[in-house]
Amino acid sequence: MSILKIIPTPNGLTAAHRVVKSELFGTTLRLQVHMYPSADKSEDAHLLWQEYPELPLSVLDMQEPTDSLERALVARAGGVFAGGTVVSAAAGDDLENSQARKWTEIKAECDALESGGFDLAGVGRFDSDAESRARIVGAAMAAKIARDAGQAYAIRWTLADNTTVELDADGAIDVGFALLAHTDGIHQRSRVLYAAIQGAETADAVAAIRWDAESVNT
């Protein structure tokens, strides 16, 4: 079994997670969970991160020990793996599991692209991680308020290559619109791929779906 969920770690985004070890301390189980970039790369050569969550012994089902622990991690409110999807690690020919794994893979690609930066012609490349996106939205809103009020507005912005550029109100608003186009294009593509995944009739058809595949029309 594997837990599918997009989780950021210091070493990058992970999407597939497996309980590889559990130790008993009194009535508490301390787990070791390996975290991988995708279900297709759930081998130690691709290991990105590890977590050590704890669970009460009562969640353990001795008939299916690992499966029961992974299900408990997904059901644990507020935990790192809460809300994930538990699927069979094998079962490559199982359509439902294949769809779940593929959608997790696509979401990871979507998140990486959304945070990977964007270009604004004539200005340069902007960072687009979550903090940068929030700053851009805030600057664009402040710029519009200032422009509507007839007030001067200027901000010096550090670009992705660490150079700086001075933006006036129109410039800051343009960056906001460029960010919107960047994120919207990614999410439009992800919706098309989600529909393709859900509409696939075989595991092989699901496996053929890729972010950059020309066979899936936008």
C-alpha positions in Angstrom: 0.0 0.0 0.0 1.0 3.6 -0.4 -0.4 7.0 0.7 -0.8 9.4 -2.1 -0.7 13.1 -1.2 1.3 16.1 -2.3 3.6 17.1 0.6 6.4 19.7 0.5 9.6 18.7 2.2 13.0 20.4 2.4 14.2 18.2 -0.4 11.2 18.9 -2.7 7.6 17.8 -3.3 6.7 14.3 -2.4 3.6 12.5 -3.6 3.8 8.8 -2.5 4.5 7.6 1.0 5.1 4.2 2.6 5.3 2.9 6.1 8.5 1.0 6.2 9.0 0.4 9.9 7.1 0.6 13.2 8.3 0.3 16.8 6.3 -0.2 19.9 6.9 2.1 22.9 4.3 1.2 25.6 1.0 1.7 23.9 2.4 4.0 21.2 3.6 3.0 17.8 6.4 5.1 16.3 6.5 4.8 12.5 9.1 5.4 9.9 7.5 6.7 6.7 9.5 7.0 3.4 8.4 9.8 1.1 9.0 9.7 -2.7 8.4 12.1 -5.6 5.8 9.8 -7.2 4.2 6.4 -7.0 6.3 5.3 -10.0 9.5 6.3 -8.1 8.7 4.8 -4.7 12.2 3.1 -4.4 14.9 4.2 -1.9 17.0 5.5 -4.8 14.4 8.2 -5.1 13.8 8.7 -1.4 13.3 12.5 -0.7 12.3 12.6 3.0 11.3 10.7 6.0 8.7 11.3 8.8 8.3 9.6 12.1 4.7 10.0 13.2 3.2 8.3 16.2 -0.1 6.4 16.5 -1.9 4.6 19.3 -1.4 0.8 19.3 -5.2 0.4 19.1 -5.1 1.3 15.3 -3.0 -1.7 14.5 -4.8 -4.6 12.7 -2.5 -7.6 12.9 -4.3 -9.1 9.9 -3.0 -6.3 7.7 -0.5 -4.3 9.8 1.0 -1.9 7.3 -2.3 -1.2 5.5 -4.0 -0.4 8.8 -1.2 2.0 9.8 -1.4 3.8 6.5 -5.1 4.1 6.7 -4.8 5.5 10.3 -2.3 8.1 9.1 -4.7 9.3 6.4 -7.6 9.4 8.9 -5.6 11.3 11.6 -6.8 14.8 11.7 -4.1 17.4 11.6 -1.4 14.9 10.7 1.1 15.2 7.9 -0.6 12.6 5.8 -4.2 13.5 6.7 -6.6 13.5 3.8 -4.3 11.4 1.6 -5.5 8.5 -0.6 -4.4 4.9 0.3 -3.9 2.7 -2.7 -2.3 -0.6 -3.5 1.4 -0.2 -4.3 1.2 -2.9 -6.9 -2.1 -3.4 -8.7 -0.8 -1.6 -11.8 -3.7 -3.1 -13.7 -6.3 -1.8 -11.3 -8.0 1.2 -12.9 -9.1 3.0 -9.8 -5.6 2.8 -8.2 -4.0 3.8 -11.5 -6.2 6.9 -11.7 -5.4 7.9 -8.1 -1.7 7.5 -8.6 -1.8 9.4 -11.9 -3.8 12.3 -10.5 -1.3 12.6 -7.6 1.5 12.7 -10.2 -0.3 15.4 -12.2 -1.0 17.5 -9.0 2.7 17.3 -8.1 3.6 18.6 -11.6 1.0 21.3 -11.3 2.4 22.5 -8.0 6.0 22.4 -9.2 5.1 24.5 -12.3 3.0 26.9 -10.3 5.9 27.6 -8.0 8.5 27.5 -10.7 8.4 31.2 -11.8 7.1 33.1 -14.8 8.3 35.7 -17.3 6.9 39.1 -18.0 8.0 40.4 -21.4 10.3 43.4 -21.2 10.7 43.1 -17.4 12.2 39.7 -16.5 11.4 36.5 -14.6 9.5 36.5 -11.3 9.5 34.0 -8.5 6.1 32.3 -8.0 6.4 30.2 -4.8 3.6 30.7 -2.4 5.2 33.6 -0.5 6.1 35.4 -3.8 2.5 34.9 -5.1 1.1 36.5 -2.0 3.5 39.4 -2.3 2.7 40.0 -6.0 -1.1 40.0 -5.3 -0.6 42.4 -2.4 1.6 44.7 -4.5 -0.9 44.7 -7.4 -3.8 45.5 -5.1 -1.9 48.3 -3.4 -0.9 49.6 -6.9 -4.5 49.7 -8.1 -5.7 51.4 -4.9 -3.0 54.1 -5.3 -3.7 54.5 -9.0 -7.5 54.8 -8.5 -6.8 57.4 -5.8 -4.5 59.4 -8.1 -1.5 58.8 -5.9 2.0 57.9 -7.0 3.1 54.3 -6.5 6.5 52.7 -6.9 8.1 49.5 -5.6 11.5 48.0 -6.2 11.2 44.3 -6.9 13.8 41.6 -6.8 13.5 39.3 -9.8 14.3 35.5 -9.9 17.9 36.2 -11.0 18.4 38.6 -8.0 18.5 41.7 -10.1 16.0 44.4 -9.2 13.5 46.4 -11.2 11.4 49.5 -10.3 7.7 49.0 -10.9 5.2 51.8 -11.0 1.5 51.2 -10.5 0.8 50.0 -14.0 3.9 47.8 -13.8 2.9 46.1 -10.5 -0.6 45.5 -11.9 0.9 44.0 -15.0 2.9 41.6 -12.9 -0.3 40.6 -11.1 -2.1 39.9 -14.4 1.0 37.9 -15.6 0.8 35.8 -12.4 -2.9 35.2 -12.9 -2.3 34.0 -16.5 0.6 31.8 -15.3 -1.5 30.0 -12.6 -4.7 29.9 -14.6 -3.0 28.2 -17.6 -1.6 25.6 -15.2 -4.9 24.9 -13.6 -6.8 24.8 -16.9 -4.3 22.2 -18.1 -4.7 20.2 -14.8 -8.5 20.2 -15.2 -8.2 18.8 -18.8 -5.9 16.1 -17.5 -8.2 15.2 -14.6 -11.1 14.7 -17.0 -8.9 12.6 -19.2 -7.8 10.5 -16.2 -11.4 10.0 -15.0 -12.5 9.2 -18.5 -9.8 6.6 -19.2 -11.2 3.0 -19.4 -8.0 1.1 -18.8 -4.9 1.4 -16.6 -2.7 1.5 -19.8 -4.7 4.5 -21.0 -4.2 6.2 -17.6 -0.5 5.6 -17.8 -0.2 7.2 -21.2 -1.5 10.5 -19.8 1.2 13.0 -19.3 1.4 16.7 -18.5 3.2 17.5 -21.8 1.4 14.9 -24.0 0.0 16.4 -27.2 -2.7 13.7 -27.3 -4.6 15.5 -24.5 -6.1 18.6 -26.0 -6.4 21.8 -24.1 
